[in-house]
Amino acid sequence: MKPTAVKAEVFNMLGEKVYVTRDCERIDLSKLTSDVYLLHYLDRTGRILKTERLIKS
């Protein structure tokens, strides 16, 4: 059985966590400034399932 993402965390390029949500289907980044971010999808044990690079302009 494939693990399911239950949490998403967004980090800036300094490694600071800037956003956390449990709704992995809808991630609202409207309050973040234009920058490059890393998005981690985590399973229920906190293990990173996937990492994506986001560019907000």
Backbone torsions as a table, in degrees:
resi	resn	phi	psi	omega
1	MET	NA	131.7	-178.3
2	LYS	-77.5	132.2	178.2
3	PRO	-62.6	148.6	-179.3
4	THR	-109.7	137.1	176.8
5	ALA	-72.5	129.9	179.6
6	VAL	-118.4	-4.8	-177.0
7	LYS	-153.7	145.3	175.6
8	ALA	-126.7	137.1	178.0
9	GLU	-126.9	138.4	179.6
10	VAL	-115.9	131.6	-179.4
11	PHE	-121.7	142.9	172.4
12	ASN	-81.2	179.2	-176.2
13	MET	-73.9	-7.2	174.1
14	LEU	-89.4	-2.8	-180.0
15	GLY	87.4	9.2	-179.9
16	GLU	-85.6	131.3	177.1
17	LYS	-73.7	122.3	-175.0
18	VAL	-114.5	-11.0	-178.5
19	TYR	-161.1	139.3	176.8
20	VAL	-138.1	138.3	175.6
21	THR	-147.9	153.1	174.1
22	ARG	-98.4	-4.4	177.7
23	ASP	-97.0	91.5	-175.9
24	CYS	-76.6	-10.4	178.8
25	GLU	-84.3	-28.3	-177.2
26	ARG	-132.6	106.7	-179.3
27	ILE	-113.4	112.8	-175.2
28	ASP	-93.1	105.7	-179.3
29	LEU	-103.3	15.3	-175.2
30	SER	-62.7	-26.1	-178.8
31	LYS	-86.7	-6.0	179.6
32	LEU	-86.2	149.0	178.2
33	THR	-78.2	165.2	176.3
34	SER	-64.0	123.7	-175.9
35	ASP	-176.1	-177.5	173.9
36	VAL	-106.0	135.2	-176.7
37	TYR	-132.0	158.7	171.0
38	LEU	-110.0	133.0	179.6
39	LEU	-112.7	121.5	177.7
40	HIS	-108.6	129.5	170.9
41	TYR	-99.6	127.7	-176.1
42	LEU	-118.1	149.8	174.1
43	ASP	-87.2	-176.7	-174.3
44	ARG	-67.2	-17.1	177.8
45	THR	-92.5	-3.4	-179.9
46	GLY	93.4	4.3	179.3
47	ARG	-78.0	135.6	179.1
48	ILE	-73.7	122.0	178.7
49	LEU	-91.7	-34.1	-176.0
50	LYS	-156.9	145.0	175.1
51	THR	-125.0	134.3	177.1
52	GLU	-127.0	147.4	174.5
53	ARG	-96.2	130.3	179.5
54	LEU	-114.2	137.7	174.2
55	ILE	-119.2	113.7	179.3
56	LYS	-103.8	123.3	-179.1
57	SER	-117.4	NA	NA
